[in-house]
Amino acid sequence: MEAAELLERAVRRLEASRAIDHWQRDRERIEAEDLLAFVLGGEGPEPDRIVPPAVRRRFERLVARRVRGEPLAYLKGFTSFRGLEIRVRPGVFVPRDSSEFLALQAVRRLRRRRRPVAVDLATGAGPVALAVANEVRGAEVYGTDLSREAVAVARANARRLGLRATFLRGDLYGPLPERLAGRVDVITLHPPYVARGELRDLPLEIRRFEPVHTLTDRSPDGLGLVERAIAEGRGWLEPGGWILIEVSPDRARAVAARLRRAGYRDVGSTKDPSFGVTRVVAGRWR
C-alpha cells in the first residue's frame, strides 16, 4: 500500500474518533504523519512510497490505540519539548506544548541572575526543569513531584540528556533542601487545576489515560494546590524572585487575585503567542 493511501485511511479514522479532542486544525493529519514517520524510523515518506506490510500493520495498531484515545506520547514513548526528547510512559502526565512557554518565561528571568536557582513543582517527567537546565548555564535546578513513577522518569530523562537537574519526591516544597529557603529565583508550576466537578467534562483521551492526581487537586475550584504553592513560595523565593503559574485562560484572573492577596508584586498575565491566550500568571516576591 502506498503511504498516501495509508495516511488518508488513518486520518479518517482519527477524525471519526469520539475519544480525541479535535481542538486543533489538522491535528489528525499531523498525528497520522507523525506516527507513520515514527514506525518508519525517520521522516515521513514520499506519498507514492510503498509501505511494507509489517510496517503497515504496526502503524495501524498504533492508529487503533490512538483512536481509543491513548495519548500520542504514550504510543511513541517520548515527546519533543523545546528541542529535547522527553520520554514518558503511562502513569506520568504528558508534557503539554503550552508548557514550553512556561519554560521560556522562566529562562528569560533566570538569565539575569548571577547564580540562578530554579524550582519546578509538580514536575512530572521533568520537561520544564530540564529545559531550564539546558538553556541557563550554571543554573541550580530542582523538580519535585508526589509521584514516585514521575520522579523516576524525570531522573532517567536527566541522565539520558546529560543535564544537571535534581528531582525529588514529595509534596510541593517539602523535599527541597532547607538551604534553598529564601534563595530561589524562579518557581514554576503547571498545576492540576481542573475543578472537582469538571473532571467528567474532560476529553476521554485525558481522563481515561492520564493520572487523576495530575489533572485535579479535587478542590471545588481546582486552585487548592495553587493557593498552597503561592503561600508557601514566599518562604523559598529570594527578594525579587518570581513564581510562574501555567493555567487555562479562564483561571488566570483568579490566580492573579490570589497572588496579590498573598503580597506578591508586579502581578501580571502573559499571553502565549502560539495559542493567542493567557497561559502564564506571574508574581514577584518583594
Phi, psi and omega per residue, in radians:
M1 nan 2.422 3.122
E2 -1.288 2.634 -3.092
A3 -1.031 -0.695 -3.098
A4 -1.069 -0.765 3.130
E5 -1.170 -0.718 3.125
L6 -1.056 -0.755 3.134
L7 -1.140 -0.764 -3.123
E8 -1.071 -0.696 3.104
R9 -1.123 -0.719 3.139
A10 -1.151 -0.742 -3.135
V11 -1.058 -0.763 -3.141
R12 -1.087 -0.698 3.120
R13 -1.147 -0.732 3.137
L14 -1.173 -0.694 3.133
E15 -1.122 -0.507 -3.127
A16 -1.495 -0.140 -3.085
S17 -1.201 2.342 3.082
R18 -1.625 -0.057 -3.128
A19 -1.609 -0.261 -3.075
I20 -1.728 2.457 3.058
D21 -1.482 1.945 -3.050
H22 -1.573 0.983 -3.025
W23 -1.500 -0.419 -3.013
Q24 -1.857 2.339 3.121
R25 -1.069 2.312 3.104
D26 1.104 0.315 -3.133
R27 -1.006 -0.729 -3.066
E28 -1.125 -0.713 3.124
R29 -1.202 -0.720 3.120
I30 -1.045 -0.762 -3.119
E31 -1.207 -0.691 3.116
A32 -1.092 -0.764 3.115
E33 -1.131 -0.666 3.115
D34 -1.091 -0.798 -3.134
L35 -1.148 -0.681 3.135
L36 -1.178 -0.730 3.067
A37 -1.062 -0.659 -3.137
F38 -1.090 -0.835 -3.093
V39 -1.249 -0.397 3.100
L40 -1.512 -0.149 3.068
G41 1.386 0.399 3.134
G42 -3.084 -2.556 -3.132
E43 -1.293 2.829 3.131
G44 -1.060 2.590 -3.079
P45 -1.430 2.925 2.980
E46 -1.128 2.558 -3.066
P47 -0.943 -0.603 -3.071
D48 -1.617 0.140 3.119
R49 -1.212 2.400 3.089
I50 -1.453 2.179 3.137
V51 -1.601 2.153 -3.119
P52 -1.021 2.596 -3.095
P53 -0.956 -0.724 -3.115
A54 -1.135 -0.699 3.109
V55 -1.179 -0.727 3.121
R56 -1.056 -0.757 -3.130
R57 -1.118 -0.715 3.116
R58 -1.126 -0.761 3.112
F59 -1.040 -0.809 -3.102
E60 -1.152 -0.585 3.066
R61 -1.134 -0.743 3.122
L62 -1.148 -0.698 3.096
V63 -1.078 -0.738 3.131
A64 -1.060 -0.698 3.099
R65 -1.167 -0.680 3.114
R66 -1.155 -0.675 3.110
V67 -1.028 -0.596 3.108
R68 -1.348 -0.115 3.046
G69 1.898 -0.073 -3.106
E70 -1.100 2.240 -3.069
P71 -1.021 2.513 -3.127
L72 -0.987 -0.675 -3.120
A73 -1.124 -0.600 3.081
Y74 -1.203 -0.675 -3.133
L75 -1.108 -0.722 -3.105
K76 -1.517 -0.467 -3.098
G77 1.561 0.045 3.135
F78 -2.821 2.913 3.001
T79 -2.528 2.767 3.129
S80 -1.617 2.385 -3.124
F81 -2.495 1.929 -3.108
R82 0.815 0.781 3.073
G83 1.463 -0.025 3.124
L84 -1.795 2.475 3.024
E85 -1.532 1.880 -3.117
I86 -1.752 2.026 3.138
R87 -1.422 2.472 3.126
V88 -2.402 2.910 3.068
R89 -2.684 2.841 3.115
P90 -0.921 2.441 -3.083
G91 1.738 -0.137 -3.138
V92 -2.161 2.402 -3.129
F93 -1.003 2.350 3.128
V94 -1.367 2.144 3.097
P95 -0.975 2.414 -3.126
R96 -1.718 2.544 3.068
D97 -0.999 -0.624 -3.109
S98 -1.087 -0.454 -3.120
S99 -1.267 -0.237 3.028
E100 -1.090 -0.588 3.108
F101 -1.224 -0.658 3.055
L102 -1.047 -0.808 3.127
A103 -1.084 -0.724 3.135
L104 -1.078 -0.739 3.130
Q105 -1.094 -0.660 3.092
A106 -1.163 -0.805 -3.124
V107 -1.016 -0.777 -3.116
R108 -1.056 -0.664 -3.128
R109 -1.364 -0.594 -3.103
L110 -1.282 -0.518 -3.116
R111 -1.155 -0.240 3.123
R112 -1.550 -0.095 -3.038
R113 -1.738 2.611 -3.110
R114 -1.285 -0.864 3.118
R115 -2.216 1.338 -2.968
P116 -1.164 2.426 3.065
V117 -2.172 2.242 -3.117
A118 -2.239 2.486 3.096
V119 -2.257 2.223 3.080
D120 -1.948 2.011 -3.127
L121 -1.543 2.637 -3.099
A122 0.884 0.913 -2.921
T123 -1.243 -0.378 -3.127
G124 1.060 -2.258 3.121
A125 -1.314 -0.014 3.034
G126 1.553 0.331 -3.034
P127 -1.072 -0.770 -3.093
V128 -1.181 -0.817 3.130
A129 -1.054 -0.724 -3.108
L130 -1.244 -0.630 3.069
A131 -1.098 -0.725 3.100
V132 -1.099 -0.810 3.136
A133 -1.067 -0.582 -3.113
N134 -1.328 -0.541 -2.967
E135 -1.873 -0.202 3.131
V136 -2.078 1.810 -3.072
R137 -1.089 2.283 3.069
G138 1.383 0.085 -3.127
A139 -1.221 2.483 3.008
E140 -1.654 1.970 -2.948
V141 -2.098 2.341 3.094
Y142 -2.249 2.564 2.989
G143 -2.295 2.411 3.126
T144 -2.198 2.622 3.116
D145 -2.776 2.566 3.098
L146 -1.228 -0.473 -3.022
S147 -1.449 2.156 3.081
R148 -1.087 -0.699 -3.121
E149 -1.139 -0.742 3.131
A150 -1.092 -0.763 -3.137
V151 -1.105 -0.682 3.103
A152 -1.092 -0.734 3.124
V153 -1.160 -0.754 3.131
A154 -1.074 -0.757 3.119
R155 -1.102 -0.723 3.118
A156 -1.118 -0.677 3.089
N157 -1.094 -0.751 -3.141
A158 -1.078 -0.780 3.138
R159 -1.091 -0.809 -3.078
R160 -1.149 -0.635 -3.125
L161 -1.489 -0.176 -3.135
G162 1.197 0.619 -3.099
L163 -1.908 2.540 -3.120
R164 -1.601 1.747 3.059
A165 -2.592 2.391 -3.107
T166 -1.802 2.194 -3.128
F167 -1.976 2.241 -3.018
L168 -2.217 2.464 3.139
R169 -1.595 2.264 3.106
G170 2.806 3.103 -3.058
D171 -1.531 1.990 3.117
L172 0.834 -2.003 -3.051
Y173 -1.501 -0.095 -3.014
G174 -0.910 -0.779 -3.075
P175 -1.470 -0.023 -3.090
L176 -1.233 2.570 3.056
P177 -1.063 2.410 -3.108
E178 -1.061 -0.477 -3.117
R179 -1.110 -0.273 3.134
L180 -1.430 -0.201 -3.115
A181 -1.009 2.156 -3.138
G182 1.386 0.152 -3.069
R183 -2.124 -0.049 -3.053
V184 -1.406 2.291 -3.128
D185 -1.483 -0.698 -3.104
V186 -2.475 2.271 2.989
I187 -1.926 2.274 3.061
T188 -2.030 2.615 -3.137
L189 -2.704 2.137 2.889
H190 -1.911 1.636 -2.954
P191 -1.469 2.856 2.927
P192 -1.348 1.722 -2.954
Y193 -1.914 0.185 3.111
V194 -1.300 2.245 3.119
A195 -1.119 2.624 -3.084
R196 -0.890 -0.768 -3.087
G197 -1.392 -0.063 -3.093
E198 -1.784 -0.041 -3.110
L199 -0.980 -0.742 -3.076
R200 -1.153 -0.290 -3.127
D201 -1.538 -0.129 -3.130
L202 -1.229 2.640 3.066
P203 -1.023 2.604 -3.123
L204 -1.008 -0.618 -3.099
E205 -1.099 -0.362 3.105
I206 -1.659 -0.989 -3.019
R207 -1.261 -0.376 3.133
R208 -1.459 -0.476 -2.962
F209 -2.031 -0.503 -3.063
E210 -1.677 2.558 -3.074
P211 -1.010 2.368 -3.075
V212 -1.043 -0.664 -3.072
H213 -1.182 -0.262 3.089
T214 -1.556 -0.109 -3.107
L215 -1.836 -0.639 -3.077
T216 -2.522 2.574 3.002
D217 -1.667 0.094 3.093
R218 1.193 0.283 3.024
S219 -1.424 2.755 -3.091
P220 -1.020 -0.628 -3.114
D221 -1.865 -0.012 3.126
G222 1.403 0.076 -3.043
L223 -2.007 0.323 3.118
G224 -1.084 -0.814 3.137
L225 -1.174 -0.666 3.104
V226 -1.047 -0.775 -3.128
E227 -1.067 -0.735 3.107
R228 -1.127 -0.779 -3.115
A229 -1.073 -0.675 3.120
I230 -1.156 -0.839 -3.095
A231 -1.138 -0.848 -3.086
E232 -1.292 -0.438 -3.121
G233 -1.091 -0.438 -3.129
R234 -1.066 -0.491 3.136
G235 -1.444 -0.185 -3.088
W236 -1.890 -0.485 -3.118
L237 -1.343 2.476 2.987
E238 -1.382 2.766 3.104
P239 -0.948 2.227 -3.087
G240 1.583 -0.048 3.113
G241 -1.337 2.804 -3.033
W242 -2.035 2.540 2.883
I243 -1.979 2.276 -3.081
L244 -2.121 2.141 -3.037
I245 -2.157 2.144 3.098
E246 -1.593 2.163 3.122
V247 -2.462 2.979 3.033
S248 -1.251 2.688 -3.083
P249 -0.944 -0.597 -3.100
D250 -1.275 -0.199 3.122
R251 -1.740 -0.175 -2.980
A252 -1.038 -0.785 -3.084
R253 -1.120 -0.721 -3.135
A254 -1.149 -0.675 3.119
V255 -1.180 -0.740 3.111
A256 -1.050 -0.711 3.125
A257 -1.092 -0.693 3.121
R258 -1.161 -0.665 3.090
L259 -1.094 -0.771 -3.132
R260 -1.133 -0.746 3.137
R261 -1.100 -0.529 -3.123
A262 -1.433 -0.044 3.063
G263 1.718 0.151 3.108
Y264 -1.336 2.618 3.127
R265 -1.923 3.001 3.083
D266 0.875 0.669 -3.119
V267 -1.253 2.316 3.131
G268 -2.830 2.855 3.103
S269 -1.869 2.522 -3.123
T270 -2.094 2.264 -3.081
K271 -1.586 2.249 3.093
D272 -1.348 2.040 -3.097
P273 -1.106 -0.439 -3.127
S274 -1.232 -0.554 -3.092
F275 -1.905 -0.304 3.101
G276 1.293 0.287 -3.130
V277 -2.372 2.812 3.088
T278 -1.146 2.247 3.116
R279 -2.217 -0.493 -3.074
V280 -2.126 2.223 3.044
V281 -1.895 2.264 -3.031
A282 -2.105 2.570 3.034
G283 -2.542 2.474 -3.122
R284 -1.848 2.297 3.080
W285 -1.357 2.438 -3.011
R286 -1.139 nan nan
